[in-house]
């Protein structure tokens, strides 16, 4: 959300340098020119039981945001994901007569499809980033634009493997694996230890195997220090995620945005995830999609192997990674499948299209001419 919000902020300021932006976000949005009311990084959590610990903080924040909107009277409220909080904030905005744009919509295709109708009532404009979202939201009565996925504009490596690995004190000619344990402290504490154990197993099977762990900007430096003590052979990297992902022969990645980033880069991957047992059992009841990894959701079939809960163990991670390393045909097929997933995400320019729609709503103008309609495997008109 911080990443997408920052790109949107820059596009809005490009359209009109006098725009004033304030909201909830982290360092990337601050650097992009957004006045932050609150940085939610410290309370970012996944899971039903886990989020309950932050309920009181979120309620106070909701009241504060409502008061700030009442005082500042913004021309538009832009929501990015975070549905349980943002839908309540949208209701407050609606009561105050403030128009709402929902960008990075809730995953109604996965669970709680009834939310699509609520969002249709609350949002003046829904900016869809996946082609299959359009029909779901239109069916619920929303005014929808398919803007394409913002990652297409964001995911670009700056350094090629031949230059990158020597900079990391690694050999560009030896096998290279990436470990990406997520952007939340909760995810990293759950996934990085078994990933490192899997890396040790891989190193026993693949001569000269090298590893790097790109840490998200939201992860504390303490994890880099712990990595040095746990598995010194894995190089911690800050701020070069796309370079590392693009250079990797195979990546072990947490569920979430990084699976789509790897797909755009064409990097073969194994997806892993663990939740608290209570959260997982509730999710099994509520979630309606058969897939977790976003490339699989977009393709509507399994492209990426998903290891969840007990399967997300070092032995399974290592075994699936080794299959992609040793079986060159399997590796090449996944790369072709990921290229098709990328094609279905639309065309670059999503943040700019979303910004134009936001500006139109803020000015009370018609935003529909700025949209794109998905056709087939990602074509647009």
C-alpha positions in Angstrom: 0.0 0.0 0.0 2.8 2.4 0.8 4.5 1.6 -2.5 1.3 2.1 -4.6 0.3 5.2 -2.6 3.7 6.8 -3.2 3.5 6.2 -7.0 0.0 7.6 -7.1 1.0 10.6 -5.1 3.8 11.4 -7.5 1.5 11.1 -10.5 -1.1 13.4 -8.8 1.6 16.0 -8.2 2.7 15.7 -11.8 -0.8 16.5 -12.9 -1.0 19.4 -10.5 1.9 20.6 -8.4 -0.5 22.5 -6.1 -2.2 19.4 -4.9 -2.1 18.9 -1.2 -1.9 15.3 0.0 -2.4 13.8 3.5 -3.1 10.3 4.7 -2.0 7.1 6.2 1.3 5.5 5.0 4.9 5.0 5.6 8.3 6.2 4.4 7.7 5.9 0.7 4.5 8.0 0.8 6.3 10.6 3.0 9.1 10.9 0.5 6.5 11.2 -2.3 5.0 14.3 -0.7 2.2 13.0 1.5 1.8 14.5 4.9 1.4 11.4 7.1 -1.3 11.3 9.8 0.0 7.9 11.0 2.5 5.2 10.0 0.7 1.8 10.4 3.9 -0.3 10.0 4.1 -1.1 13.7 0.6 -2.6 13.8 0.6 -4.3 10.4 -0.6 -7.8 10.9 -2.0 -10.8 9.1 -4.7 -13.0 10.6 -8.0 -12.7 12.5 -6.6 -13.2 16.0 -3.5 -11.1 15.3 -5.4 -8.1 14.1 -7.5 -8.1 17.2 -4.5 -6.9 19.2 -4.6 -3.6 17.1 -8.4 -3.0 17.2 -8.3 -0.2 19.8 -5.4 1.6 17.9 -7.3 1.3 14.6 -10.5 2.6 16.2 -8.7 5.7 17.5 -7.1 6.2 14.1 -10.5 5.9 12.4 -11.9 8.7 14.7 -8.9 10.8 14.1 -9.1 10.5 10.3 -12.8 11.3 10.4 -12.1 14.5 12.4 -9.3 15.5 10.0 -11.5 15.0 7.0 -14.2 17.1 8.7 -11.7 19.9 9.3 -9.7 19.7 6.1 -12.6 18.9 3.7 -10.6 17.1 1.1 -11.9 17.0 -2.5 -11.5 13.2 -2.6 -10.7 10.3 -0.4 -8.5 7.6 -2.0 -8.5 4.1 -0.5 -5.8 1.5 -1.0 -6.6 -2.1 0.1 -7.0 -2.5 3.9 -10.8 -3.1 3.6 -12.0 -3.5 7.2 -10.6 -0.1 8.0 -11.0 1.7 4.7 -14.7 0.7 4.2 -15.5 2.3 7.5 -13.5 5.4 6.5 -15.4 5.5 3.2 -18.7 5.5 5.1 -17.5 8.5 7.2 -16.5 10.3 4.0 -19.8 9.6 2.4 -21.6 11.1 5.4 -19.5 14.2 5.0 -20.2 14.5 1.3 -16.6 13.6 0.3 -16.3 11.5 -2.9 -14.4 8.2 -2.7 -12.0 6.4 -5.1 -11.0 2.8 -4.3 -7.7 1.9 -5.8 -6.2 -1.6 -5.1 -9.6 -3.1 -4.3 -10.4 -5.7 -1.6 -10.0 -9.3 -2.8 -13.7 -10.0 -3.2 -12.8 -12.7 -5.7 -11.3 -14.7 -2.9 -13.7 -14.2 0.0 -16.7 -12.1 1.2 -18.0 -11.2 -2.2 -20.8 -9.3 -0.6 -18.3 -6.6 0.1 -18.4 -5.7 -3.6 -21.9 -4.4 -3.2 -20.9 -2.3 -0.2 -18.0 -0.9 -2.1 -20.3 -0.1 -5.0 -22.5 1.9 -2.6 -19.6 3.7 -1.0 -17.1 4.4 -3.9 -17.7 6.9 -6.7 -15.0 5.1 -8.7 -13.3 1.7 -8.4 -9.9 1.4 -10.1 -9.4 -2.3 -10.8 -5.9 -3.7 -11.2 -6.8 -7.2 -12.2 -8.9 -7.9 -15.3 -11.2 -10.4 -13.5 -12.2 -7.7 -10.9 -14.1 -5.7 -13.5 -17.0 -8.1 -13.9 -17.3 -8.7 -10.2 -17.5 -5.0 -9.3 -19.7 -4.1 -12.3 -22.0 -6.9 -11.4 -22.3 -5.3 -7.9 -23.2 -2.0 -9.4 -19.9 -0.1 -9.2 -18.5 2.3 -11.7 -15.2 0.5 -12.6 -12.1 1.4 -14.5 -9.5 -1.3 -15.4 -6.3 0.7 -15.0 -3.9 -2.2 -15.1 -1.5 -3.3 -12.4 0.8 -0.7 -10.9 3.6 -3.2 -10.5 4.1 -3.1 -14.3 5.5 0.4 -13.8 7.4 -0.4 -10.7 9.1 -3.7 -11.2 12.3 -2.9 -13.1 15.7 -4.3 -12.2 18.5 -1.7 -12.5 21.5 -4.0 -12.4 22.0 -7.2 -14.4 23.2 -10.4 -12.8 26.7 -10.1 -14.2 27.2 -6.8 -12.4 25.0 -7.4 -9.3 26.5 -10.6 -7.9 30.0 -9.3 -7.8 28.7 -6.2 -6.0 27.3 -8.6 -3.4 30.6 -10.5 -3.2 29.1 -13.4 -5.0 30.0 -15.3 -8.2 27.8 -14.5 -11.2 28.6 -17.9 -12.7 27.4 -20.0 -9.8 23.8 -21.0 -8.9 22.0 -18.2 -7.2 18.8 -18.4 -5.1 16.7 -15.7 -3.5 14.8 -15.9 -0.2 12.0 -13.4 0.3 10.2 -13.8 3.7 7.7 -11.0 3.4 7.3 -7.3 4.3 5.9 -7.7 7.8 7.8 -8.5 10.9 5.2 -11.2 11.7 5.9 -12.9 8.3 9.6 -12.6 8.6 9.7 -14.2 12.1 7.5 -17.1 10.8 9.1 -17.7 7.4 12.7 -16.7 7.4 14.0 -19.4 9.8 12.6 -22.3 7.8 13.8 -20.6 4.6 17.3 -20.5 5.9 17.1 -24.1 6.9 15.9 -24.9 3.4 18.8 -22.9 2.0 21.2 -25.1 4.0 19.7 -28.2 2.6 19.9 -26.8 -1.0 23.6 -25.9 -0.4 24.2 -29.6 0.4 22.8 -30.6 -2.9 23.9 -27.8 -5.3 27.6 -27.2 -5.5 28.5 -23.6 -5.2 24.9 -22.5 -4.3 24.6 -18.9 -3.2 21.8 -17.1 -1.5 20.6 -13.6 -0.9 17.7 -12.2 1.3 16.2 -9.0 0.1 14.6 -7.3 3.1 11.6 -5.0 2.6 12.1 -1.4 3.9 9.5 -2.1 6.5 11.6 -4.9 8.2 13.8 -3.9 11.1 17.6 -4.0 10.8 17.7 -6.6 13.7 16.7 -9.3 11.2 19.8 -8.6 9.1 21.9 -9.0 12.2 20.1 -12.3 13.1 20.7 -13.5 9.6 24.4 -13.0 9.9 24.4 -15.2 13.1 22.0 -17.9 11.7 23.3 -18.5 8.2 26.2 -16.2 7.3 26.3 -17.6 3.7 23.1 -15.8 2.9 23.7 -12.1 1.9 21.3 -9.6 3.3 20.2 -7.0 0.8 18.3 -3.8 1.4 16.6 -1.9 -1.4 17.5 -4.1 -4.4 14.7 -6.6 -4.3 14.0 -6.5 -8.1 17.7 -6.8 -8.9 18.0 -9.9 -6.7 14.7 -11.4 -7.9 15.6 -11.0 -11.6 19.1 -12.4 -11.1 17.9 -15.5 -9.2 17.7 -18.9 -10.8 14.9 -19.8 -8.4 13.3 -17.9 -5.5 11.5 -19.0 -2.4 8.9 -16.3 -1.7 6.2 -15.5 0.8 2.6 -15.2 -0.3 1.6 -11.7 -1.4 2.8 -9.0 -3.8 6.2 -10.5 -4.2 4.7 -13.5 -6.1 3.4 -11.1 -8.7 6.7 -9.2 -8.8 8.5 -12.4 -9.5 6.0 -13.3 -12.2 6.6 -9.9 -13.9 10.4 -10.6 -13.8 9.9 -14.2 -15.0 11.6 -15.7 -12.0 10.7 -19.3 -11.2 9.5 -19.6 -7.6 8.1 -21.6 -4.8 5.5 -19.9 -2.7 5.3 -20.5 1.1 3.1 -19.2 3.9 2.2 -19.9 7.5 -0.6 -18.5 9.6 -1.7 -19.1 13.2 -3.7 -22.3 13.3 -6.9 -20.6 14.3 -6.5 -18.0 11.5 -5.8 -20.8 8.9 -8.9 -22.8 9.9 -11.1 -19.8 9.7 -9.6 -18.8 6.3 -10.2 -22.4 5.0 -13.9 -21.9 5.7 -14.2 -18.3 4.3 -11.8 -18.3 1.3 -13.5 -19.4 -1.9 -10.6 -19.4 -4.4 -8.6 -22.6 -4.7 -5.3 -20.6 -5.1 -3.2 -18.4 -2.8 -0.3 -17.3 -5.0 -1.4 -14.3 -7.2 0.1 -15.7 -10.4 -2.1 -18.8 -9.9 -5.2 -16.6 -9.2 -4.6 -14.6 -12.4 -4.0 -17.7 -14.5 -6.8 -19.6 -12.8 -4.6 -22.7 -12.5 -1.6 -23.8 -10.6 1.6 -22.4 -12.1 3.5 -21.8 -8.8 3.8 -24.5 -6.2 2.1 -23.4 -3.0 3.4 -24.7 0.4 1.1 -23.8 3.2 1.2 -24.4 7.0 2.9 -27.7 7.7 4.1 -28.0 4.1 6.0 -24.8 4.5 8.9 -26.7 6.1 12.6 -26.7 5.2 12.5 -30.1 3.6 9.5 -29.3 1.3 10.9 -25.9 0.4 14.2 -27.4 -0.6 12.7 -30.2 -2.5 10.5 -28.0 -4.7 13.3 -25.5 -5.2 15.6 -28.3 -6.3 13.0 -29.6 -8.8 13.0 -26.1 -10.5 16.8 -26.0 -10.4 17.6 -29.5 -11.8 14.6 -29.8 -14.2 15.4 -27.2 -16.9 12.3 -28.1 -18.8 10.1 -27.4 -15.8 12.0 -24.2 -15.1 11.5 -23.0 -18.7 7.8 -23.9 -18.7 7.2 -21.8 -15.5 9.0 -18.9 -17.2 6.6 -19.1 -20.2 3.6 -19.4 -17.9 4.7 -16.4 -15.9 5.1 -14.4 -19.1 1.4 -15.1 -19.9 0.4 -14.0 -16.4 2.3 -10.7 -16.9 0.4 -10.2 -20.2 -2.9 -10.4 -18.5 -2.1 -7.6 -16.1 -2.7 -5.0 -18.8 -0.3 -2.2 -20.0 2.1 0.0 -18.0 0.8 3.3 -16.9 -1.6 2.2 -14.1 -0.6 4.9 -11.6 -1.0 7.7 -14.1 -4.4 6.4 -15.2 -5.5 6.1 -11.6 -4.2 9.6 -10.9 -6.2 11.0 -13.8 -9.4 9.3 -12.5 -8.7 10.5 -8.9 -8.3 14.1 -10.2 -11.4 13.9 -12.3 -13.5 12.7 -9.3 -12.0 15.5 -7.1 -13.0 18.1 -9.7 -16.4 16.6 -10.3 -15.7 15.5 -13.8 -16.4 12.3 -15.7 -13.6 9.8 -15.2 -14.8 7.1 -17.5 -12.7 8.2 -20.6 -9.6 7.4 -18.6 -10.3 3.7 -18.2 -9.2 0.7 -20.0 -11.4 -2.3 -20.8 -9.7 -5.7 -20.5 -9.9 -8.0 -23.5 -8.6 -11.5 -23.6 -5.1 -12.1 -22.2 -4.4 -8.6 -21.1 -5.2 -6.6 -24.2 -7.0 -3.3 -23.8 -8.9 -0.6 -25.6 
